[in-house]
Amino acid sequence: MSRLSMHAETVVSTSWSELLTGRNLLRSVALTGGVALHAINVHIVTTILPSVVRDIGGLAYYAWNITLFVVASIVGSALTSKLLDKLGPRRAYLLGLAVFTLGSVLCATALSMPWMLAGRSVQGLGGGLLAALGYALIPMLFEQRLWSRAVALESGMWGVATLLGPAVGGLFAADGAWRLAFWCLLPVALLQALIVAGQLGGKPVRGDAAASEPVRIPLLKIALLALSVLLVAFAGQVDDTGGKLLGVAAGLAAGVLVAWLDRRPGVALLPTGAYQLSTAMGKVFACVCLLMIGSMTEIFVPYFLQILHGYAPLQAGYMTAAMAGGWSLASLLSSARSGKDADRMVRLGPLVMTLSLLALVVLLPGDVDVAAEGLWLALALGGVGLGIGLGWPHLLTRVLKSARRGEENLASAGITTVQLYAMAIGAALAGLTVNAAGLTEPDGADGARQAAYALFACFAVTPALAIVLARRVARDR
């Protein structure tokens, strides 16, 4: 019997006060601060990207700002177990903050799109480490009955980001000073470093595996994951249809190769059962992938709102942030559910997300004149995030509980690896879709309108597939 089934029917009464008082409060701040920094950065960049492109050019590589960031984040997240083993929580966290800060400086000083993309890659490396540490340290710092709350708290940091990120990005983008948005991240990173230095332990952390066995990194598999995403992204820059299809096929083949290698003896990238839909963990990871891919439509929302609806950068930023706001709100409210109520949340989420993306097919291109258009847009965008957040704490908790003994750290880091890989693939496919639909040619409002139709219609398919998987996940409880 799996640890998931053993604990599934056990309902433990917990409250937020247990997590947010005393020693746990300080630990929670140390744990979630990096996630908040990462999330705020994501919303800042999403908001200012239209202004960046107008300043330094590179519209055809718009999505690459997200793609390379997430690919580098995969590498950073995959290094988590090794760094925890060698450096301990405190120094590993501080290293992630240092790398993230360096990337922010590079972005702030970028004079061309290649320079910006290099900075985004460095930022992503640090951000991936910070995000993975946030999940990896939950089982180490808190009792199991607090895990769901801790996961929800980390998701709640995206709610904080919805308030701060668009405000910082929108204000500076409107004034043509988008570089200052990156400089503002530096004092925040310094403050987080001071908190971490005082609250996290310095000793290396090992799982239940034998202490004499060193943690190894599956470098080949990580490289293949990165190659998988980059091949799909490059397909978006190819003009002919045959080349696009070949690039996508090659990218997906590299991903399949990773799964094949990871099931053979050697250093594992993901825990046992992660690639099998017959296991609880495999179904959860597949569901997470489909939801994450669908969420990457967010990349182009600010651009569509500014070009097709005449929104100012600040307005577009906050409208786009409704996605993250819906995710955070639903995750926080859903985290208290258990048993059959939690199963209902898992099943309902993909359905809400599918309907919301289909609504955006109608609303975002701007061809349909509806009363209170802004309100309907906000509700549809918020619904996309709501669909993810409803089942999010329960999906991730099931990964942690179903991990085999000795694979706890691997499962924790695997959550971020799977999430980031799906986001990277989603970003690459989004870039491919909008470029193929005419974003850069005919360009302008006509190109944006065609791209909006294609993007949201195609990406509504992924949460629709997750509806079926979510039902199977709920049955496995």
N, C-alpha and C positions, 0 to 999 in steps of 0.2 A: 504493500500500500504506500502511495506517495505521501510526502509530507503535506501536500496540498489537500488530499482527501482526509488526512488525519485531522487537520485543523479547520476544515471547511464548515463543520457544523458547530464549532465553538464560537460563541458570541461573547466577547469580552467588553464590558462597558468601560469606555475610556472617554476622557474629556480633553478639550484643548488646553485646559489649565495645567494638566500634567506635562504637556509638551512645552508650555510657554511660561513656566515658573521655575524659580531656583536655578540649579545647575543646567537643567534641560533648556532653559531659555537661552543661556549664553551659548550652549552647543548649537542650538537651532539657528541662532544668528550667524555663527561661524560657518555652519553648514550651508545655509541658503544664500549667504551674501554673494558668493561666486556665481550662483545661478541667477541671482538678480542682476548682477553686473553683465553677465552674458545676455540675459533677456533684454535689458535696457539697450544694449548695443545693437541687438537684432532690430529693435523697433526704430532706433535712431537711423540705422543704415537704410532700412526699408523706406523711411520717410524722406531721406535726403537724396536717394539714388537718382530720381529725375533731375535734381539740380546738379548733381555730380556729372551726369551725362551731358547736360547742357554746357557745363563748364569745360570739361576735359575730353568730351567725345566718348565714343565706344558704345553706342546704343545696341549694336549687334551682340555685344558681350555683356549686356545688362544682367542676365541671369547668372553669369559666371561669378559675379560678386558673391552670390549665395552658394553656388556650386562649389567653388574652391574653398570657401570658408567652411562648408560642411565636410568636404573631403578631408581637409586638414584636421577638422574636429574628430573625424573617425580615427585618425592616427593618434591624436591626443588621448582619446578615450581608451584606445587599445593599450596605451602605455600605462594606464592607471595601476593595474595590479603590480607591474614591475616596479614602478616608482614607490608605491606603498611599501613594497617588500624591502626596497633598498634605502629609501629616504624617510619613511614614516609619514603619517598624515600631515604634520605641520610643514615640513620642508617640501613635500610633494605639492601641497596647496600653494605655498609661496612661489614655487617654480612656475606653476600654472599662471599665477597672477603676473609674474615677471614677463613671461612670454606674451601674454595677452596685452600687456602695456606696451611692449616693443612693437607689436602689430598695430596698435592704435596710433603710435607715433608715425609709423610708415604711412598709414592711411591719411593722417592729418597733413603730411608733407607731399602727397602725391601730385605730380604734374601731368601724368598721363594715365590711361587706363591700365597698361601693363604694370605700372608702379602701384596703382591702387590694388590690383589683383594680387600682387606680391604681399602687400600689407594685409589684405584680407586673409590670405593663406596663413600668415604668421598669427594673426588674431584667432583664426579658427583652431590652430594647434593648441593655444593656451585655453581657449574657450571649451574645447572638447575635454581637456583634462579637468577643468573646473566642473563641468556638467557631470562627468562620470564620477568624480569624487563625491559630488553631492549625493548620488545614489549609493555608491560603494560604502560610504561611511554610515549610512542609516543603520544597518544591522550591527555595526560596531559600537555605535553610540547610544542606541535606544533599545528598549525591550521590544519583543516581537509584537505585542499588543498595540504599540505606538507606531508601527511601520506605516500603516495606511494613512494615519494622520501626518506623519513626516513626509510621505510622498505627496500628499495633498498640499502641505505647506510649501514644498518646493514648486509645485505647479502654481501655487498662489503667487509666487514671485513674478510670474508672467502678468498677473494682475497689477502688481506694482509697476511693472514695465509699461503697461498700457497707459499709465498716467504720466510717467516721466519720459519715456523714450520718444513718443511723438511730439511732446512739448519741446524737448531739447532739439530734436531734429528739425521740427517744423519751424521753430523760431529762427534758427540759424539758416535754414534753407531759404526762408522768405527774405532774409537780409543779404543773401548771397555769401554768407560766411559759414558754409557747411563744414569747413575744416575745424572750426571751433567746437563743433559737436564731438569730434574725436578727442580733442584736448580735454574736454570736460570729464572724460572717463578716467583720467589719470589720478585726480585726487580721490575719487571713489575707490579705485584700486588700492591706493595707499591706505585708506581707512580700513578696508577689508583686511589688508595684510596685518595691520596692528591688532585687529580682533582675532584673527587666526593664530597669530603668534602667542596670544595669551590663553587661548581656549583649546587648541588641538594638541594632542600628545606628540612627542618627538620620536618615539620608538617605532621601528618598523612593525607593520601589522601583517600577520600571517593568518591564513585560513586554517581549516582543520587538517590540511594535508601535512605530511611529515615535515617537520621544521628543517630537516637536513636537505630537503628537495628545493632547489632554487626556482624562482618564478622565471619562466622563459617567455619571450615574445614571439608570436607567429608572424615574423616579418614578411614572409612570402605571401601569406594570406591577406595581410593588411595591404601590401602592394597591389595584389590582384583586385581587392575591393576598390582601391583608388583608381586603378586602371579601368575597372568596370564603369565607374561613374564618368571618367574623363572621355571614354569612347562614346558614351551616349551624348555627352555635352558637345564633343567635336562633331557629332552627326548633325547637330543644329546649325553648324557653320557651313555644311556642304550644300551645294545648290541643287544637285539632281536627286530625285527620289530614291534611285537605287543606292546611292551613297548613304543617304539618311538611314534607309532600312538596314544596310550592311553595318553601319556604325552601331545602331541599336542592338542588332543581333549579336555583334561581337561583344558589346558591353554586357548584355545579359548572359552570354556564354561564359564570360570571365566570372560573373557572380555565381553561376552554377558550378564552375570549377572550384571556387572557394568552398562551397557546400560539400562537394565531393571530397576534397582534401581534408576538410575539418572532421569528417566522419571516419577518417582513417587514423591509425595510431600516430601520435605526435603531440605537439603543443596545440591545444585547442583554442580557437577564437571565441566560440560560443559553447555554452554548457550542453551536456548530453540531452538529446531530444529536441534541440532547437530547430532542426531541419525536417522534422517529421510531423505531418499533420495528424498522425495517429496519437501524438502525445499532447498533454495539456500545454506544455511550454511551447511546442511547435505551433499550435493553433493560436496561442496568444501572440507570439512574435509575428505570425503572418497577419493577424488582425491589426497589430500596431503598424506594420509596414503599409498596409492599404490605407489606413487613416492618415498616416504621415504624408504619403504621396499626394493624397487629395488636398491636404492643407497647404501645399506649396503653391497653389494658385495665388496665395497671398502676395507673392513676390511682385506681381504686376498690377495689383489693385491700385496703389498710389498713382502709377503712371496712367492707368485708365481713367481714374477719377479726375486727374488734372487735365488730361487731353480731351476726354469726352464729356465731362460734366463741369469743367471750369473751376474745380476746387482749388483753393490755395494749398500750399504744402502742409500747413498746420492742420487744416480741415481734413485733407486726404490722409494724413498720418493718424489722426484720431479715429477716422472712419475705419481704416484698415485695422487699427488696434482692437476694434470690436471683436475680431476673431480670437485674439489672445484673451480678451476680457471674458468672452463666453466660455472659453476653455477653463480659465481659472475659477470662475464662479461655479460652473458645473462641477468641477473637480472638488472644490471645497464643500459644496452642499452634498455631493454624492458620497464623500468619504465616510460619512457616519452610517451609511447603509450597510447591511450585512445580509447573509443568507439569500433568500429569494428576492428581496428588494435589490440587492447588489446585482443579481442576475438580470433583473429587469433593466437596470441602468446600462449594463453591458450590451443588451440586445437593442435598446432604444437608441443609443448613441449613433451608430452608423446610419440608421434610418433618417434621423434628424439632419445629419450632415449631407446625405444624398439630396434630400428635398431642398436644403439651403443652397447647395451648388446649382441645382436646376433653376431655382429662383433667380440666381445671379446671371444665368444664361439670358434671362429676359431683361433684367434690370441694368446690368453694367454696360452693355453696348450702347445704351442711350437711345434706342430707336422707339421705345415704348414710353409714352408720356403718361405718368401715373401721378395721382395726387399724393402729397407728402412723400415724394420720391426719396428724400434723404432718410426718412424714418424707415422706409421699407428696405433701403440698402443696408442700413445699420442692423436691422433685424436679421436680414439674410446673412450678412457677414458674421454677426454674432452667433447665428445658428450653426455655422461651420465649426466654430470653436466649441460651441456647446455640445455638438455631436461627438467631439473627441473627449471632452472633459467628463461627460456623464459616466463613462466606464473606465476612465484612465486609472484612478487609484486602485481599482479592483483588478484590472489587467496586470499592472505592474506588481501588485502584492502577490498575485498568483505565480508570477515568475520567481519571486524571492522564495516563496514557500515550497515550490516544486523542485527547487535545485537539489541535486544530490549532495550528500555529505562530502565536504572537501571542495565543492564547486560554488560555494556561497559568493566568494569574491568574483568569480568568473561570471556568475549569473547577474550580479549587480552591474559589473562593467558591460556585460552583454546587452543590458537594457539600452544603454546609451549608444553602443555600437550599432545595434539594429535600428534604433530611432534615427540616428544620424545618416546611416547608409540609405534608409528609405527617403529621408529628406533630400539627400544629395541626388539620388536617382530622380526624385520628383522635380527638383529644381532643374536638372538637366533636361528632363522631358518637357517641362514647362517652357524652357528656352527654345527647344526644338519645335514645339507646337506653335508658339507665337511667331517665330521666324518663318516657319513654313506657311503660316496663315496670312502673312503679309505685314508684320509689324514694322520691318525695316523697308519694305517695298510693297505697296506704294507709300508707306510711311504716313505720318500725320494722323488725322482723325480717321480717315478711311482704313488705313492699315491697323490702327488700334481697335477699331470696331470689329473688323474681321478676326483679329487675334482674340478678342474677348469672347466672341461666340465660340470659336474653336476650343479655347482653353477650358472654359467652364463646362462645356458639353462633354468633352473628352474625359475630364478629370472627375466628373460625377460618377463615372463607372467604378472607380476604385472603392469608395465607401459602399456602393451598391453590392459589390462582391463581399465586402466585410460584413454585410447583414447576415449572409449565410454562415460565415465563420463565427460570428458573435453568438449565434444560436447554439452552435456546437460547443463553444467555450462555456456558455451558461449550463448546458446539459452536463458537462464534465465536472461541475462543482461537486 
